[in-house]
Amino acid sequence: MENSWKTKLDETKNTWKSKIDELELQLALGKMDATDEFEKRKKELGGTVNSMKEKIANLQQSSSENATKLKTNLEELQVQLALGKAETKDAYEEQKKKIETSIHNAKLAFGNFKKEAGEAFDEAGNRFNENMDSFKGKLDTFKLHYALGKANAKDEWEEKRKELQSQVNTIKQKFDAAGDVTEAKWEDFKSDMSKSLDHAKNAFEGIFK
């Protein structure tokens, strides 16, 4: 029972951590160049894809039908990640759509292959899924990033920055306290944390609508 509770707690905290990281990235957007930041994240994901392909090649099941399907989808994702810089919001939207489709297909193929590969693939597989989900979570962030290219949007962003930073700081304090929450009080804490994250996310997204 204790292990089950700890596993549930760790999984939920990992999800929250990813969302907090996304919010903090949004707070830093005004200091960055959208095209360069997007390229940086694409290269990082490309490294994950390469590692996965190498891992598959070293397994006994590397020539199976599921392995071949996964490698094909990973190569397609590599093609999309290697596209040139998205210099405009429209170019970004086009790349975003193609990358999301490729990630979706790769994750489906990965799920089938993981069943076949078994425990030998668990650690690498979990890291693969985490990196894919983290990248997808940041795609909407980059959309906001491109919107900051307009001078009036930058001015508005600076006005909202302190307010948003305060919200994120409060969420981080709650996150740090999660490990001290008892199982009996977990559902109430989880609900409060989820509402805080949703409120902050909506505040970010509402700025440039």
N, C-alpha and C positions, 0 to 999 in steps of 0.2 A: 504493500500500500504506500509506504514511504517513498519507494523508488518511483512509483507511478505519479505521485504528487510532485516530486522533484522534476520528473521529465516534463510534466504539463507546465510547471512553472518556468523551466528553462526555455521551452518552445515558445511560450507566450512572451517572455522577456526578449527573445531573439527577434520576434516580430516587432515588438515595440521599439527595440534598438534600431532596427532598419528604418522605421518611420521617423524616429528622432533624428537619425543621420540625414534623412531626406530634408527635414525641416531646417536643419543647420546648414545644409548645402544651399537651400533657398535664401537663407539670411546672408550668405556670402556672395550671392550672384552679382550684386552691384559692383563688386571689385574684380570681376573676371570677364574674360572674353568668351562669349557663348560658343563660338566655333572651336576654339582651342580646348575648352573644357569638355565638349562633346567628343572631340577627337581623342582626348586622353582616356575617357571612359570606354570608348570603342576599342582602343588598343588593350586596355586592361581585360576586357571581356574576351578579346581575341587570344590573349594569353591563356585564359581559362579553357577556351576551346582547344587550343594546341595541346595543353596538358591532358585533356580528356582523350584526344585522339591517340596520344602516346600511351596512356593507360590502357586503352582498348587493345592496342597492338601487342601489349605484353600479356594479355590474357589468353587462355586456351580457347575461349569462345570467339576469338577475333575474326574468324572467317564465317561465323554463323550468319543466317539471314538477318536477324535482329541487329547484329553488329554492323553489317553492311549498310542497313537502312540508317542506323544512327550516324555512321561516318558520312554518308551522303548528305544528311541533314546538317551535320556540323560543317561540312565543306560549303554548303549553301549559306549558312550563317556567316562563315568567314568571308564569303564574297560580299555580302551586304555590309559587313563591318569595315571592309576595305574600300568602300566607296569614298570618293573625294569629300573635301570639307563641304558642309552644308552652310553656305554663306548667307542664305536668306531663310526666313521663317517657312516659306513654301517648300524650299529644298529640304529643310529639316523635317517637315511633316511627311514628305514623301519617303525619306529614309526611315523615319520612325515607324511608319506603317509596314515597310518591308522587313525591318529588323524584328518587329513584334511578331510578324507571321513566321519568320524563320526560327525565332526562339520558341514559339508555340510548337512548331513541328519537331524541333530538336528535343524538347522536353517530353513529348509524346513518345518519340522513338527511344529516348533514354529510359523512360518508365518500362517499356517492354524488354529492353536489354538488361536492365537492372535485375529483373526477376530471374533472368537466365544466368547472370553472372554471380548472384548470391552475395555472401558476406565479403568476398574478396573485393567487392566494389563499393562497399558501404561508405567508407570515409571519403573517397574521391567523389562518390555520387552525391553525398550530402553537400560537399563543398561546391560541386557543380550547380546543384539546385539553388543554393544560397546566392551564388554569384549571378545566376540568371535572374532570379527574383529581385535582387538588389538593383541590377541594371534596369529592369523593367520599371521598378518603382521610381527611378530617377528620370524617366523619359518625359513625364508631365512637368517635372521640374525644369527641364531644358526648354520646354515650350515657354514657360514664364521667363526664362533666361533670354530668349530671343525677343520677347516683348520689351525687355529693358533697353533695347536699342533706340527706342524713341526718347527724346529728351524729356518730354513731359512725363513719361512713365518713370524715368529715373528720379525726377523731382518728387513724384508721388511716393515712390519706393522709399526714399530717404525719410519722408515724413512718417511712414508707417513702421520703419525698421525698429525703433525703440519699443514700440508697443508689441510687436511680434516677438522680439527678443525676450521680453518679459514673460510672454506666454510659454515660450520654449524653455526658459529657465525653470519655470514652475513645473513643467512636465518632467524635466530632468530630475528635479528633486523628488517627485513622486516615484519615478523609475528607480532611483537609488534606494528608496524605502521598500521596494517590492519584496526584497529578500527577507524582510522582517515580518511580512504579513502572514498571519496564521491561515490554515486551510479553511477555518470556519468563516473568516472575514474576506476570503479571496474573491468571491463573486462580486461583492460590493466594491472592492478595490478595483477589480478588473473593469467593471462597468464605469466607474469614475474615470479611470485612466483612458478608456476607449473614447468616452465623451470629450475629454480634454484634447486628445489627439485629433478627433474629428473637427472640433471647434477651431483648432489652430490651422488645420489643413484648409478648412473652408475660408478662414480669414486670409490665407495666402492666395487662394485661388480667386477670391472675390475682388482683389485689388485691381486687376487689369481686365475685368469683364466689361 
